[in-house]
Amino acid sequence: MKAKHMLCIAMAIMAFFSSCDDNTDTIGNSLTSEADRFVILTDTFYVSTRSIIADSVLSRSQYSYLGHIKDPETGAYVTSNYTTQFAVLESLDGSSFLPDKDSITSVENGNIIADSCRLQIYFYSSIGDTLNSMRLTAMEMGKPVEEGKLYYSNFDPEANGMLRQDANAIRKNKMYTTLDLNLSDSARALIKDKTNMESVMIPLNERYRDKDGNEYKNYGTYIMRKYYENPENFKNSYNFIHNVCPGFYIKSTDGLGVMSEVYLTELVFFYNYIYEDSVYHGNTLLSGTEEVMQTTHIDTDKDRLTELASDESCTHLKTPAGIFTEVTLPVDDIKYGHENDTLSGARVVFQCMNQTDAEAFGEPEYVLMLPKDSLYSFFENKNIPNNTTSFIGTYNSSNNTYTFNNISNLITHMYNVKKNGTKSEDWNKAVLVPVAVSTTSSSSGGTSSITNVTNEMSLKSAKLVGGSSNPYDPITISVIYSRTTKQ
């Protein structure tokens, strides 16, 4: 099962050091005392893989998703809906949520009103035919999605009774296309820079009756009067969400062929007010941001995913909430006879198989490798890859591969877990998980660091060489040991 090679110097290390000195005769000697010398050994082992179904994934993505599309690879239908709340930021300059009550000139029968109100959904990107007609339904939440709890992609707020159920609840249907033909070509070119985006507007201008039976000209009027009744409910997002507006559930209810990434959902209302003897047209805008809870509900055909995962001639990566690849690492074989050696390198490459045009959702850009035992806790604890037990691999389109250049720390960790008697059934198994990665650059602009890793919630798919009936060259892991010898 393995091919063993004894070398004085591993080729990788030789290449590194030769850039400094053409003479490599004393490599090792120069790094230790005269009493200590080391030799480098290399070896190669086989790695086994299989596909596993991801029942659900933690719904903590920066973006939400909306749409209904058919997966060309499986024939399964994928539907995505989302909940959003709206943030009320505490004022840093002492300004109020709204102008003084006496300055508002939008009045009806002696009562303050909003002239109009709407929800605005901005789409960052879409997959499918963006000219297809789709329909969404915006539904008023009856109680908020609470902070401090974990929500997975199979969480359905409608089935869990979180929507407002009475006859006066907001339930607005809206037909839309994600390609706005009214935008000029130049404006549409700015979409990828997030300076201009396709959007859909949902008017909330019908008369609104709250849960206590009070009637208002529209939903914006309700928000305004609630503020003037008790500004404390607008002091922060928590008060606002629990006492005024629990949020909305945006559900895809008709149409096929488009899945959209929602960058932002806004609640905005308009009014007139007087300032220094002049009348102004004012508006107040509330955004669904990362500061408040947003969840994405994914509904897909698990039977079709199970059928795909049962194909043992390859393995799969499929999102959202689809299929991961499980990797069994030959930890015992790697450490056998090398218990006292240092494992200094372990490189493994996962080769993608070319997809047909019908399957071209696109490969995940990033794949996380982590122990199977940490598959859920990693995301729940908001961990960042540490290059000890978790690693990020980036898709290389030129080679059609995901490469993990050195997972030696992970193998050593797994070996120590077994040696310490704390191993689980999956002690030597890792999982490849498609993820979305956020980074930040240093002030000098030289390097970037990962700040956030979440499950990939957009439509991505990759077929990897592997599986128990793999017809191609086996997956291998190349390792490097260093052994100290006394002179």
Steps between C-alpha positions, in 0.01 A plus 500: 500500500795735511818578311791592727801706401801578717656832401774709653308815432134534395477667162269767636746600770790483255327742268443743782854497629669496161373852439735608777804282432586275205692266731255285700750257649463641850123543517394376842850528643485878491166506680608293800796462729790272412350238732164496319434424134172435319391318192190556294274211397204503263213265443169478315172347617155447358201704621141376482195725452121478481204738465286578804166678514485834680155495657525873570761767558521787744313798356744776582600628157566867433242485221154345472367310201166507320369298207393167355723313256552153358840343558605370157730239655240334721173618353403607853326829569667738745301775671642769723311746723625729775410701808632846570483745787586870487771671697454816703843638575550692821567864424855619559429867439181536704274516195155346514351215304248748352471881494311671783133409495393863462708536183322222307264645238377166363169494686159336446202587720737666742722190531854453375533268198763363268434604142617159377690192610675210330730204530795502259698184426839535329646207307876470482506213249273236349533155345267398218297692245470845655214587264279229648199632688512409869261567783580562864274545800603735781344385828500681832666318788291456812800451726869554438768246423688521828867576542710250693354198321637298211291475186577248227393512138211260569343748744158598362352802684163443336476137619620610844212747540715812503294693243214726595190287439198731527309639201660847534857376464703637208519249218616668179556323168737647246594388149855590400798424279851525636617681188371855511464607137449858614863523609744636245796287394737730687294476817480122472879485463530645850302218659805286568651793687186515715450866409186415307294183507199335351215531749134430555269742678203381710256782587354494852247779443174321582329576829667307780347364818733393781449206736310723744248599230630855448475618140756708310519654153789265412782305665728803508235693691495220756878526546490881537220506757663223702811715523318809623304287750816350653846594368657243736382227262733653239801534725665190353430211267392263777228733625381573148487134396319384814257788540435642156611297196606133533599493133379337179517158337570524126383184325536388139145398405496468120727493199794275414854535377658773713686499833614840627747614761334770708747766600264716703135543597382847603187639662454866407220751555453860386355817657523879487635716779594864568852608579591869535180613330548274197312180418713197423420156364646261755539125522616252758673183386546183705729226367530129556868484588739259672420672830157331506383144437451372148434137416481310173266204460609246237254243367643232272430141396702283740414181309669631186804611701522156658492342156782726382708434813468124450710518182827340614694584182564853629412731789309826503498850643156654460341804658286624658436237769590224261801267497844507663799274437627291790876427499648207694864580571745207540626625836614160631690420181665841496620471859595129492875473547522878537365540851808697607544693176360845436234515232593828334298486178185338363360607165178380341334609175135445409446492126170626361333327207385718213133588519270508202332826402178369656677473835674835481391663824871554560742351749517631858778755524601393850495162672560451871669182624431424865457193726162336457451526877514882462264525204231689694689657790742681267221714354298526820803641683583736212848351470763607251730248324808457718721288271521248781171316482323704231622621163370696201553373147439730204374380165770513234323539167819436301557158655136434595611408852480576871842471662585479869874549514565395857250330732771334711366670814160343443648152462711547813193622687300193393784268598530660845123471553522126439816465708338684793201267494249776418425402141148486362365278225596769247841577650690470167237658277493852361231670294524735202236772539431777246516835681476873445800694629529863609843660518657826603820653366778648707536877505803468272293298256755220492326208669144401576360295784179300532242663727195281447414157360143385439337217313463574129130567444503574127470236228839336447600154385820302450562135419826367645715204401458239772246263646530129573465417126727777373603415140784754497834523677450474876515802728834510678652696783872579480672532836838619622662385824802645674710274722771622735808279534770529764861509378 
